[in-house]
Amino acid sequence: MRKLATAMLLLVLSLPLFFVTPSLAAEEPLVVYCGAGLMKPMDEIKETFEQETGMPVRMIYAGSGELFGMISTRQEGDVYIPGDIKYTMDALEKGISIEDGMETICYHVPVILVPAGNPGKVNSLEDLGKEGIRVALADEKAAAIGNVTIALLKKNNILDQVLKNVVTKPSTTNQLLIYTATAQVDATIAWEDQALWAEGKGKIEVVRIPSEQNLIKTIPASVVTYTKRLEDAKAFIRYITTEESKAVWNNWGFPIEKPQ
């Protein structure tokens, strides 16, 4: 009888451990690789997602190209949200993202940002090539805006003229805003939504690029191939494309409909 009682006690003691394991796993955060330029709306949406679902989310912000490299190297994570669909298409081709659950979120519009007062008198793309103009361009290997900028300058046949004026090439669009807001450069090409960021409020001005000269980009979200939480990853993507979340994107200057 004593042996039987001991065996029963051991069985009972083992049950809580069995049932606790899944709940601990559920507390592991969903890992989202996200372009640095999307930080403001994503932080806001992430917070409401966590409040409504109880699912923790870990955001990793960096240049879209840097994130691509991280996913390839680490072979882990759940969602990839770059600043340009080019990186998603590359990820699909390389097998680090999957089409299942992929959604378009909104659009990214390149603009010229200048310090308040526009001391360099930069009013067009062509002015970026004027003698003496200090230009910041994002690293095209690291950031979506850098890649788009090179394509945009090539499209308008002014790449060589502008490159000779480049004084810094940071790895994220966020750094472009800081360089411009602090007047360390006369102009940069960045995303339109950054004009709403507190870091640039009252310190920068926007010079719009005519639609026929511009290259407007799609912002997508896709599931990382290495995810162990496919349904959670898809649920997160669905959440960031709801009407409520679209309102957040729009409030931060991201068009939901593609500008003409």
DRENPA-3360 file (N, C-alpha, C; in nm, 2 decimals, always signed):
BEGIN
1 = MRKLATAM = +0.08/-0.12/+0.00/+0.00/+0.00/+0.00/+0.09/+0.13/+0.00 ~ +0.20/+0.12/+0.08/+0.28/+0.24/+0.09/+0.34/+0.27/-0.05 ~ +0.38/+0.16/-0.12/+0.44/+0.18/-0.25/+0.34/+0.24/-0.35 ~ +0.21/+0.20/-0.34/+0.10/+0.25/-0.42/+0.08/+0.39/-0.39 ~ +0.07/+0.43/-0.26/+0.05/+0.57/-0.22/+0.16/+0.66/-0.27 ~ +0.28/+0.61/-0.26/+0.40/+0.69/-0.31/+0.39/+0.71/-0.46 ~ +0.35/+0.61/-0.53/+0.34/+0.62/-0.68/+0.23/+0.72/-0.72 ~ +0.12/+0.71/-0.64/+0.00/+0.81/-0.67/+0.05/+0.95/-0.65;
9 = LLLVLSLP = +0.12/+0.97/-0.54/+0.17/+1.10/-0.50/+0.26/+1.16/-0.61 ~ +0.35/+1.08/-0.66/+0.44/+1.12/-0.76/+0.37/+1.16/-0.89 ~ +0.26/+1.08/-0.92/+0.18/+1.11/-1.04/+0.11/+1.24/-1.02 ~ +0.05/+1.27/-0.91/-0.02/+1.40/-0.88/+0.08/+1.51/-0.89 ~ +0.20/+1.50/-0.83/+0.30/+1.61/-0.83/+0.34/+1.64/-0.97 ~ +0.34/+1.54/-1.06/+0.39/+1.56/-1.20/+0.29/+1.63/-1.28 ~ +0.16/+1.62/-1.25/+0.06/+1.68/-1.34/+0.07/+1.83/-1.35 ~ +0.09/+1.91/-1.25/+0.11/+2.06/-1.27/+0.22/+2.09/-1.36;
17 = LFFVTPSL = +0.33/+2.02/-1.35/+0.44/+2.04/-1.44/+0.40/+2.02/-1.59 ~ +0.32/+1.92/-1.61/+0.28/+1.89/-1.75/+0.19/+2.00/-1.80 ~ +0.10/+2.05/-1.72/+0.01/+2.16/-1.76/+0.07/+2.29/-1.77 ~ +0.18/+2.32/-1.69/+0.24/+2.45/-1.69/+0.32/+2.48/-1.81 ~ +0.38/+2.37/-1.87/+0.47/+2.39/-1.98/+0.41/+2.47/-2.10 ~ +0.28/+2.43/-2.15/+0.23/+2.51/-2.26/+0.20/+2.66/-2.22 ~ +0.16/+2.69/-2.10/+0.14/+2.83/-2.06/+0.27/+2.91/-2.06 ~ +0.38/+2.85/-2.02/+0.51/+2.91/-2.03/+0.55/+2.94/-2.17;
25 = AAEEPLVV = +0.52/+2.84/-2.26/+0.55/+2.86/-2.40/+0.47/+2.98/-2.46 ~ +0.35/+2.99/-2.41/+0.26/+3.09/-2.47/+0.31/+3.23/-2.43 ~ +0.39/+3.24/-2.33/+0.44/+3.37/-2.28/+0.56/+3.42/-2.36 ~ +0.62/+3.33/-2.44/+0.73/+3.37/-2.53/+0.68/+3.47/-2.63 ~ +0.75/+3.58/-2.64/+0.70/+3.69/-2.73/+0.71/+3.65/-2.88 ~ +0.62/+3.70/-2.95/+0.62/+3.69/-3.10/+0.73/+3.79/-3.15 ~ +0.82/+3.74/-3.23/+0.93/+3.82/-3.28/+0.90/+3.88/-3.41 ~ +0.90/+4.02/-3.42/+0.87/+4.09/-3.54/+0.99/+4.17/-3.58;
33 = YCGAGLMK = +1.04/+4.15/-3.70/+1.14/+4.23/-3.76/+1.08/+4.34/-3.85 ~ +1.11/+4.46/-3.81/+1.03/+4.57/-3.87/+1.13/+4.69/-3.91 ~ +1.11/+4.74/-4.03/+1.19/+4.86/-4.07/+1.18/+4.97/-3.98 ~ +1.30/+5.04/-3.95/+1.31/+5.14/-3.85/+1.21/+5.26/-3.88 ~ +1.19/+5.29/-4.00/+1.10/+5.40/-4.04/+0.95/+5.37/-4.00 ~ +0.92/+5.25/-3.96/+0.78/+5.22/-3.93/+0.76/+5.22/-3.77 ~ +0.86/+5.26/-3.70/+0.86/+5.24/-3.55/+0.74/+5.31/-3.49 ~ +0.71/+5.44/-3.52/+0.61/+5.51/-3.45/+0.47/+5.44/-3.46;
41 = PMDEIKET = +0.42/+5.41/-3.57/+0.29/+5.35/-3.58/+0.29/+5.21/-3.52 ~ +0.40/+5.13/-3.55/+0.41/+5.00/-3.50/+0.42/+4.99/-3.35 ~ +0.48/+5.08/-3.28/+0.49/+5.07/-3.14/+0.35/+5.09/-3.08 ~ +0.27/+5.18/-3.14/+0.13/+5.21/-3.10/+0.04/+5.09/-3.12 ~ +0.05/+5.03/-3.24/-0.03/+4.91/-3.27/+0.01/+4.79/-3.19 ~ +0.14/+4.77/-3.17/+0.19/+4.66/-3.09/+0.13/+4.67/-2.95 ~ +0.12/+4.79/-2.89/+0.07/+4.80/-2.75/-0.07/+4.76/-2.74 ~ -0.16/+4.80/-2.84/-0.30/+4.77/-2.84/-0.32/+4.62/-2.87;
49 = FEQETGMP = -0.23/+4.56/-2.95/-0.24/+4.42/-2.98/-0.21/+4.34/-2.85 ~ -0.11/+4.38/-2.78/-0.08/+4.30/-2.66/-0.19/+4.32/-2.55 ~ -0.25/+4.44/-2.54/-0.36/+4.46/-2.45/-0.48/+4.38/-2.48 ~ -0.51/+4.36/-2.61/-0.63/+4.30/-2.65/-0.62/+4.15/-2.66 ~ -0.50/+4.10/-2.68/-0.48/+3.95/-2.70/-0.40/+3.89/-2.59 ~ -0.33/+3.97/-2.51/-0.25/+3.91/-2.40/-0.12/+3.84/-2.45 ~ -0.09/+3.86/-2.58/+0.02/+3.80/-2.65/+0.14/+3.90/-2.65 ~ +0.25/+3.87/-2.59/+0.36/+3.97/-2.59/+0.43/+3.96/-2.73;
57 = VRMIYAGS = +0.48/+4.08/-2.77/+0.55/+4.10/-2.90/+0.68/+4.16/-2.88 ~ +0.78/+4.11/-2.94/+0.92/+4.17/-2.93/+0.95/+4.23/-3.07 ~ +0.96/+4.36/-3.08/+0.99/+4.43/-3.20/+1.15/+4.45/-3.22 ~ +1.19/+4.41/-3.34/+1.33/+4.44/-3.37/+1.34/+4.54/-3.49 ~ +1.39/+4.66/-3.46/+1.39/+4.76/-3.56/+1.53/+4.78/-3.62 ~ +1.54/+4.79/-3.75/+1.66/+4.82/-3.81/+1.63/+4.85/-3.96 ~ +1.73/+4.88/-4.04/+1.71/+4.89/-4.18/+1.66/+4.77/-4.24 ~ +1.58/+4.78/-4.35/+1.52/+4.66/-4.40/+1.62/+4.56/-4.45;
65 = GELFGMIS = +1.73/+4.60/-4.51/+1.83/+4.51/-4.56/+1.90/+4.45/-4.44 ~ +1.93/+4.52/-4.33/+1.99/+4.46/-4.21/+1.90/+4.35/-4.15 ~ +1.77/+4.38/-4.15/+1.68/+4.28/-4.10/+1.68/+4.15/-4.18 ~ +1.68/+4.17/-4.32/+1.69/+4.06/-4.41/+1.81/+3.97/-4.37 ~ +1.92/+4.03/-4.35/+2.04/+3.96/-4.31/+2.03/+3.89/-4.17 ~ +1.96/+3.96/-4.08/+1.94/+3.89/-3.95/+1.86/+3.77/-3.96 ~ +1.75/+3.78/-4.03/+1.66/+3.66/-4.05/+1.74/+3.54/-4.11 ~ +1.81/+3.58/-4.22/+1.89/+3.47/-4.29/+1.99/+3.41/-4.20;
73 = TRQEGDVY = +2.05/+3.48/-4.11/+2.16/+3.43/-4.03/+2.10/+3.36/-3.91 ~ +2.00/+3.42/-3.84/+1.95/+3.36/-3.72/+1.85/+3.25/-3.75 ~ +1.78/+3.25/-3.86/+1.69/+3.15/-3.90/+1.58/+3.13/-3.78 ~ +1.53/+3.24/-3.74/+1.43/+3.24/-3.63/+1.35/+3.37/-3.64 ~ +1.23/+3.37/-3.57/+1.15/+3.49/-3.58/+1.01/+3.45/-3.64 ~ +0.92/+3.55/-3.64/+0.79/+3.52/-3.68/+0.73/+3.61/-3.80 ~ +0.76/+3.74/-3.79/+0.70/+3.83/-3.89/+0.81/+3.93/-3.95 ~ +0.80/+3.96/-4.08/+0.90/+4.05/-4.14/+0.82/+4.16/-4.21;
81 = IPGDIKYT = +0.85/+4.29/-4.16/+0.78/+4.40/-4.22/+0.88/+4.51/-4.26 ~ +0.93/+4.49/-4.39/+1.03/+4.59/-4.44/+0.96/+4.72/-4.49 ~ +1.04/+4.82/-4.52/+0.98/+4.94/-4.57/+0.96/+4.95/-4.72 ~ +0.98/+4.83/-4.79/+0.96/+4.83/-4.93/+0.94/+4.68/-4.97 ~ +0.84/+4.66/-5.06/+0.81/+4.52/-5.10/+0.92/+4.45/-5.16 ~ +1.02/+4.52/-5.22/+1.14/+4.46/-5.28/+1.20/+4.36/-5.19 ~ +1.21/+4.39/-5.06/+1.27/+4.30/-4.96/+1.19/+4.18/-4.94 ~ +1.06/+4.20/-4.94/+0.97/+4.08/-4.92/+0.98/+3.99/-5.04;
89 = MDALEKGI = +0.98/+4.04/-5.16/+1.00/+3.96/-5.28/+1.13/+3.88/-5.27 ~ +1.24/+3.95/-5.23/+1.37/+3.89/-5.22/+1.36/+3.78/-5.11 ~ +1.29/+3.80/-5.00/+1.27/+3.71/-4.89/+1.20/+3.58/-4.94 ~ +1.09/+3.60/-5.02/+1.02/+3.49/-5.08/+1.11/+3.41/-5.17 ~ +1.19/+3.48/-5.25/+1.28/+3.41/-5.34/+1.38/+3.33/-5.27 ~ +1.43/+3.39/-5.16/+1.54/+3.32/-5.08/+1.49/+3.21/-4.99 ~ +1.35/+3.21/-4.97/+1.29/+3.11/-4.88/+1.29/+3.15/-4.74 ~ +1.31/+3.28/-4.70/+1.30/+3.31/-4.56/+1.17/+3.37/-4.52;
97 = SIEDGMET = +1.08/+3.39/-4.62/+0.94/+3.43/-4.59/+0.85/+3.34/-4.67 ~ +0.72/+3.34/-4.63/+0.62/+3.26/-4.71/+0.51/+3.35/-4.75 ~ +0.44/+3.31/-4.85/+0.32/+3.39/-4.91/+0.20/+3.37/-4.82 ~ +0.19/+3.26/-4.75/+0.07/+3.24/-4.67/+0.06/+3.34/-4.56 ~ -0.05/+3.42/-4.56/-0.07/+3.53/-4.46/-0.01/+3.66/-4.49 ~ +0.05/+3.67/-4.61/+0.11/+3.80/-4.65/+0.00/+3.90/-4.68 ~ +0.03/+4.03/-4.64/-0.07/+4.13/-4.66/+0.00/+4.27/-4.69 ~ -0.07/+4.35/-4.77/-0.02/+4.49/-4.79/-0.07/+4.57/-4.68;
105 = ICYHVPVI = +0.01/+4.65/-4.62/-0.03/+4.74/-4.51/-0.07/+4.88/-4.56 ~ +0.03/+4.95/-4.62/+0.01/+5.08/-4.66/+0.12/+5.12/-4.76 ~ +0.15/+5.25/-4.77/+0.25/+5.29/-4.87/+0.35/+5.39/-4.81 ~ +0.46/+5.39/-4.87/+0.57/+5.48/-4.84/+0.60/+5.58/-4.95 ~ +0.60/+5.71/-4.91/+0.62/+5.82/-5.01/+0.75/+5.89/-4.99 ~ +0.85/+5.88/-5.08/+0.97/+5.96/-5.06/+0.95/+6.11/-5.08 ~ +1.02/+6.19/-5.00/+1.01/+6.33/-5.01/+1.16/+6.38/-4.98 ~ +1.18/+6.51/-5.01/+1.30/+6.58/-4.97/+1.27/+6.65/-4.84;
113 = LVPAGNPG = +1.36/+6.62/-4.74/+1.35/+6.70/-4.61/+1.47/+6.80/-4.60 ~ +1.44/+6.92/-4.56/+1.54/+7.02/-4.54/+1.53/+7.08/-4.40 ~ +1.63/+7.14/-4.35/+1.62/+7.21/-4.22/+1.52/+7.33/-4.23 ~ +1.47/+7.36/-4.11/+1.37/+7.48/-4.11/+1.44/+7.60/-4.17 ~ +1.36/+7.67/-4.26/+1.41/+7.78/-4.33/+1.48/+7.75/-4.46 ~ +1.50/+7.62/-4.48/+1.56/+7.57/-4.61/+1.69/+7.66/-4.65 ~ +1.79/+7.65/-4.56/+1.91/+7.74/-4.58/+1.98/+7.71/-4.72 ~ +1.97/+7.58/-4.76/+2.04/+7.55/-4.89/+1.95/+7.58/-5.01;
121 = KVNSLEDL = +1.83/+7.63/-4.99/+1.74/+7.66/-5.10/+1.72/+7.54/-5.19 ~ +1.69/+7.43/-5.13/+1.67/+7.31/-5.21/+1.52/+7.29/-5.23 ~ +1.47/+7.31/-5.36/+1.33/+7.30/-5.39/+1.29/+7.20/-5.49 ~ +1.39/+7.11/-5.53/+1.37/+7.01/-5.63/+1.48/+6.90/-5.62 ~ +1.45/+6.79/-5.68/+1.56/+6.69/-5.69/+1.68/+6.74/-5.75 ~ +1.67/+6.82/-5.86/+1.78/+6.87/-5.93/+1.87/+6.96/-5.84 ~ +1.81/+7.03/-5.74/+1.88/+7.11/-5.65/+1.98/+7.03/-5.56 ~ +1.95/+6.90/-5.54/+2.04/+6.82/-5.46/+2.18/+6.81/-5.52;
129 = GKEGIRVA = +2.19/+6.84/-5.65/+2.32/+6.83/-5.72/+2.39/+6.96/-5.73 ~ +2.33/+7.07/-5.67/+2.39/+7.20/-5.68/+2.52/+7.20/-5.60 ~ +2.62/+7.28/-5.64/+2.75/+7.29/-5.58/+2.73/+7.34/-5.43 ~ +2.80/+7.28/-5.34/+2.80/+7.32/-5.20/+2.68/+7.27/-5.12 ~ +2.59/+7.19/-5.17/+2.48/+7.14/-5.10/+2.52/+7.01/-5.03 ~ +2.50/+7.01/-4.90/+2.54/+6.89/-4.82/+2.42/+6.79/-4.81 ~ +2.44/+6.67/-4.86/+2.33/+6.58/-4.87/+2.35/+6.45/-4.79 ~ +2.25/+6.41/-4.72/+2.25/+6.28/-4.65/+2.17/+6.18/-4.72;
137 = LADEKAAA = +2.22/+6.07/-4.76/+2.14/+5.96/-4.82/+2.16/+5.83/-4.74 ~ +2.06/+5.76/-4.72/+2.07/+5.63/-4.65/+2.15/+5.53/-4.73 ~ +2.21/+5.44/-4.65/+2.29/+5.33/-4.71/+2.20/+5.24/-4.79 ~ +2.22/+5.23/-4.92/+2.13/+5.15/-5.00/+2.13/+5.00/-4.97 ~ +2.24/+4.96/-4.90/+2.25/+4.81/-4.87/+2.18/+4.78/-4.74 ~ +2.15/+4.89/-4.66/+2.10/+4.86/-4.53/+1.95/+4.90/-4.51 ~ +1.91/+5.01/-4.58/+1.78/+5.07/-4.56/+1.70/+5.08/-4.69 ~ +1.57/+5.06/-4.67/+1.48/+5.06/-4.79/+1.48/+5.20/-4.86;
145 = IGNVTIAL = +1.49/+5.31/-4.78/+1.49/+5.44/-4.84/+1.62/+5.46/-4.91 ~ +1.72/+5.40/-4.87/+1.85/+5.41/-4.95/+1.84/+5.35/-5.08 ~ +1.78/+5.23/-5.09/+1.77/+5.16/-5.21/+1.67/+5.23/-5.31 ~ +1.56/+5.29/-5.25/+1.47/+5.36/-5.33/+1.53/+5.49/-5.38 ~ +1.61/+5.56/-5.30/+1.67/+5.68/-5.34/+1.76/+5.67/-5.46 ~ +1.84/+5.56/-5.46/+1.93/+5.54/-5.57/+1.85/+5.52/-5.70 ~ +1.74/+5.44/-5.69/+1.66/+5.41/-5.81/+1.59/+5.54/-5.85 ~ +1.55/+5.62/-5.76/+1.48/+5.75/-5.79/+1.57/+5.85/-5.86;
153 = LKKNNILD = +1.70/+5.86/-5.81/+1.80/+5.95/-5.87/+1.84/+5.90/-6.01 ~ +1.85/+5.76/-6.03/+1.87/+5.71/-6.16/+1.76/+5.74/-6.26 ~ +1.64/+5.72/-6.21/+1.52/+5.75/-6.29/+1.52/+5.89/-6.35 ~ +1.57/+5.98/-6.27/+1.57/+6.12/-6.31/+1.71/+6.17/-6.36 ~ +1.80/+6.07/-6.38/+1.93/+6.10/-6.45/+2.01/+6.20/-6.37 ~ +2.01/+6.20/-6.24/+2.09/+6.29/-6.16/+2.17/+6.22/-6.05 ~ +2.19/+6.09/-6.06/+2.26/+6.02/-5.96/+2.40/+6.07/-5.94 ~ +2.48/+6.08/-6.04/+2.62/+6.12/-6.03/+2.63/+6.26/-5.97;
161 = QVLKNVVT = +2.54/+6.35/-6.01/+2.55/+6.49/-5.96/+2.52/+6.50/-5.81 ~ +2.42/+6.41/-5.76/+2.39/+6.42/-5.62/+2.49/+6.34/-5.54 ~ +2.54/+6.23/-5.59/+2.64/+6.15/-5.51/+2.76/+6.23/-5.47 ~ +2.80/+6.33/-5.55/+2.92/+6.41/-5.52/+2.90/+6.50/-5.40 ~ +2.77/+6.52/-5.37/+2.74/+6.61/-5.25/+2.71/+6.53/-5.13 ~ +2.71/+6.40/-5.13/+2.68/+6.32/-5.01/+2.79/+6.33/-4.91 ~ +2.75/+6.37/-4.79/+2.85/+6.38/-4.68/+2.83/+6.27/-4.57 ~ +2.72/+6.20/-4.58/+2.70/+6.09/-4.48/+2.60/+5.99/-4.53;
169 = KPSTTNQL = +2.61/+5.86/-4.50/+2.52/+5.76/-4.55/+2.49/+5.67/-4.43 ~ +2.39/+5.71/-4.34/+2.35/+5.63/-4.23/+2.27/+5.51/-4.27 ~ +2.26/+5.41/-4.17/+2.20/+5.28/-4.21/+2.04/+5.28/-4.19 ~ +1.99/+5.39/-4.13/+1.84/+5.39/-4.11/+1.79/+5.53/-4.15 ~ +1.66/+5.53/-4.18/+1.59/+5.66/-4.22/+1.58/+5.75/-4.10 ~ +1.57/+5.69/-3.98/+1.56/+5.77/-3.85/+1.68/+5.86/-3.84 ~ +1.80/+5.81/-3.88/+1.92/+5.90/-3.87/+1.92/+6.01/-3.97 ~ +1.85/+5.99/-4.08/+1.84/+6.10/-4.18/+1.77/+6.21/-4.12;
177 = LIYTATAQ = +1.66/+6.18/-4.04/+1.58/+6.29/-3.98/+1.66/+6.37/-3.88 ~ +1.74/+6.30/-3.80/+1.83/+6.37/-3.70/+1.93/+6.46/-3.77 ~ +2.00/+6.41/-3.87/+2.10/+6.49/-3.94/+2.03/+6.62/-4.00 ~ +1.91/+6.61/-4.05/+1.84/+6.72/-4.11/+1.79/+6.82/-4.01 ~ +1.73/+6.76/-3.90/+1.67/+6.84/-3.80/+1.77/+6.93/-3.72 ~ +1.90/+6.87/-3.72/+2.00/+6.94/-3.65/+2.09/+7.02/-3.75 ~ +2.04/+7.03/-3.87/+2.11/+7.11/-3.98/+2.25/+7.07/-4.00 ~ +2.28/+6.94/-3.98/+2.42/+6.89/-4.02/+2.43/+6.87/-4.17;
185 = VDATIAWE = +2.31/+6.87/-4.23/+2.31/+6.86/-4.38/+2.20/+6.96/-4.43 ~ +2.21/+6.99/-4.56/+2.11/+7.08/-4.62/+1.99/+7.01/-4.67 ~ +2.00/+6.88/-4.69/+1.88/+6.81/-4.75/+1.91/+6.66/-4.74 ~ +1.79/+6.59/-4.74/+1.80/+6.44/-4.75/+1.67/+6.39/-4.82 ~ +1.68/+6.27/-4.87/+1.55/+6.21/-4.92/+1.51/+6.10/-4.82 ~ +1.39/+6.12/-4.76/+1.34/+6.03/-4.66/+1.19/+6.00/-4.69 ~ +1.13/+5.94/-4.59/+0.99/+5.91/-4.61/+0.90/+6.02/-4.56 ~ +0.79/+6.05/-4.63/+0.70/+6.16/-4.59/+0.65/+6.16/-4.45;
193 = DQALWAEG = +0.62/+6.04/-4.40/+0.57/+6.03/-4.27/+0.66/+6.08/-4.16 ~ +0.79/+6.09/-4.18/+0.88/+6.13/-4.08/+0.87/+6.28/-4.05 ~ +0.80/+6.35/-4.14/+0.77/+6.50/-4.11/+0.68/+6.52/-3.99 ~ +0.61/+6.41/-3.95/+0.52/+6.42/-3.83/+0.59/+6.38/-3.70 ~ +0.71/+6.33/-3.71/+0.78/+6.28/-3.59/+0.82/+6.40/-3.50 ~ +0.81/+6.37/-3.37/+0.84/+6.48/-3.27/+0.99/+6.53/-3.29 ~ +1.08/+6.43/-3.33/+1.22/+6.47/-3.34/+1.24/+6.58/-3.44 ~ +1.15/+6.59/-3.54/+1.17/+6.69/-3.64/+1.07/+6.81/-3.63;
201 = KGKIEVVR = +0.98/+6.81/-3.54/+0.88/+6.91/-3.53/+0.94/+7.05/-3.51 ~ +0.90/+7.14/-3.61/+0.95/+7.28/-3.60/+1.09/+7.29/-3.65 ~ +1.16/+7.18/-3.69/+1.30/+7.18/-3.72/+1.32/+7.14/-3.87 ~ +1.22/+7.09/-3.94/+1.24/+7.05/-4.08/+1.12/+7.10/-4.16 ~ +1.14/+7.10/-4.29/+1.04/+7.14/-4.39/+1.04/+7.03/-4.50 ~ +0.92/+7.01/-4.56/+0.91/+6.91/-4.66/+0.91/+6.97/-4.80 ~ +0.99/+6.91/-4.89/+0.98/+6.95/-5.03/+0.93/+6.83/-5.10 ~ +0.81/+6.84/-5.16/+0.75/+6.72/-5.22/+0.81/+6.70/-5.36;
209 = IPSEQNLI = +0.81/+6.57/-5.40/+0.87/+6.53/-5.53/+0.75/+6.50/-5.62 ~ +0.74/+6.56/-5.74/+0.63/+6.54/-5.83/+0.61/+6.39/-5.86 ~ +0.48/+6.35/-5.87/+0.45/+6.21/-5.89/+0.52/+6.15/-6.01 ~ +0.54/+6.22/-6.11/+0.60/+6.17/-6.23/+0.75/+6.14/-6.21 ~ +0.81/+6.21/-6.11/+0.95/+6.18/-6.08/+0.97/+6.08/-5.96 ~ +0.86/+6.06/-5.89/+0.87/+5.98/-5.76/+0.86/+5.83/-5.78 ~ +0.90/+5.76/-5.68/+0.88/+5.61/-5.67/+0.81/+5.58/-5.54 ~ +0.68/+5.56/-5.54/+0.61/+5.53/-5.42/+0.61/+5.38/-5.40;
217 = KTIPASVV = +0.64/+5.34/-5.27/+0.66/+5.20/-5.24/+0.55/+5.14/-5.15 ~ +0.53/+5.01/-5.17/+0.44/+4.93/-5.09/+0.50/+4.88/-4.97 ~ +0.43/+4.88/-4.85/+0.48/+4.83/-4.73/+0.40/+4.70/-4.70 ~ +0.47/+4.58/-4.71/+0.40/+4.46/-4.68/+0.44/+4.39/-4.55 ~ +0.36/+4.29/-4.51/+0.40/+4.21/-4.39/+0.39/+4.06/-4.43 ~ +0.49/+3.98/-4.40/+0.48/+3.84/-4.43/+0.53/+3.76/-4.31 ~ +0.50/+3.63/-4.31/+0.54/+3.54/-4.21/+0.68/+3.48/-4.24 ~ +0.76/+3.48/-4.14/+0.90/+3.43/-4.15/+0.89/+3.28/-4.16;
225 = TYTKRLED = +0.97/+3.22/-4.25/+0.97/+3.08/-4.28/+1.00/+2.99/-4.15 ~ +1.08/+3.05/-4.07/+1.13/+2.97/-3.95/+1.03/+2.98/-3.83 ~ +0.92/+3.05/-3.84/+0.83/+3.06/-3.73/+0.78/+2.92/-3.68 ~ +0.77/+2.91/-3.55/+0.71/+2.80/-3.49/+0.56/+2.83/-3.44 ~ +0.52/+2.95/-3.48/+0.38/+3.00/-3.44/+0.31/+3.06/-3.56 ~ +0.29/+2.98/-3.66/+0.23/+3.02/-3.78/+0.10/+3.10/-3.76 ~ +0.01/+3.04/-3.68/-0.12/+3.10/-3.67/-0.11/+3.23/-3.59 ~ -0.03/+3.24/-3.49/-0.01/+3.36/-3.41/+0.05/+3.47/-3.51;
233 = AKAFIRYI = +0.15/+3.43/-3.59/+0.21/+3.53/-3.68/+0.11/+3.58/-3.78 ~ +0.02/+3.50/-3.83/-0.08/+3.54/-3.93/-0.18/+3.63/-3.86 ~ -0.21/+3.60/-3.73/-0.31/+3.68/-3.65/-0.26/+3.82/-3.63 ~ -0.12/+3.83/-3.61/-0.06/+3.96/-3.59/-0.07/+4.04/-3.71 ~ -0.04/+3.98/-3.83/-0.05/+4.05/-3.96/-0.19/+4.10/-3.98 ~ -0.29/+4.01/-3.96/-0.43/+4.05/-3.97/-0.46/+4.17/-3.89 ~ -0.41/+4.17/-3.76/-0.44/+4.28/-3.67/-0.38/+4.41/-3.72 ~ -0.26/+4.41/-3.77/-0.20/+4.54/-3.82/-0.26/+4.59/-3.95;
241 = TTEESKAV = -0.35/+4.52/-4.01/-0.42/+4.56/-4.13/-0.57/+4.58/-4.10 ~ -0.62/+4.58/-3.98/-0.76/+4.61/-3.95/-0.79/+4.75/-3.97 ~ -0.91/+4.79/-3.98/-0.95/+4.93/-4.00/-0.90/+5.02/-3.88 ~ -0.90/+4.97/-3.76/-0.85/+5.04/-3.65/-0.70/+5.07/-3.66 ~ -0.62/+4.97/-3.71/-0.48/+4.98/-3.73/-0.45/+5.07/-3.85 ~ -0.53/+5.06/-3.95/-0.51/+5.15/-4.07/-0.52/+5.29/-4.03 ~ -0.61/+5.32/-3.93/-0.63/+5.46/-3.89/-0.50/+5.51/-3.82 ~ -0.43/+5.42/-3.75/-0.31/+5.46/-3.68/-0.20/+5.49/-3.79;
249 = WNNWGFPI = -0.19/+5.40/-3.89/-0.10/+5.42/-4.00/-0.12/+5.55/-4.07 ~ -0.25/+5.58/-4.09/-0.29/+5.71/-4.16/-0.25/+5.83/-4.07 ~ -0.27/+5.82/-3.94/-0.24/+5.93/-3.85/-0.09/+5.96/-3.85 ~ -0.01/+5.86/-3.88/+0.13/+5.88/-3.88/+0.18/+5.91/-4.02 ~ +0.09/+5.94/-4.11/+0.14/+5.99/-4.24/+0.16/+5.88/-4.35 ~ +0.11/+5.76/-4.32/+0.12/+5.65/-4.42/-0.01/+5.64/-4.50 ~ -0.01/+5.66/-4.63/-0.13/+5.65/-4.71/-0.18/+5.50/-4.71 ~ -0.31/+5.48/-4.69/-0.36/+5.35/-4.70/-0.39/+5.31/-4.85;
257 = EKPQ = -0.43/+5.41/-4.93/-0.45/+5.40/-5.07/-0.33/+5.45/-5.14 ~ -0.29/+5.39/-5.25/-0.17/+5.43/-5.32/-0.19/+5.57/-5.38 ~ -0.10/+5.67/-5.34/-0.12/+5.80/-5.40/-0.09/+5.80/-5.55 ~ -0.17/+5.88/-5.63/-0.15/+5.89/-5.77/-0.05/+6.00/-5.81;
% end
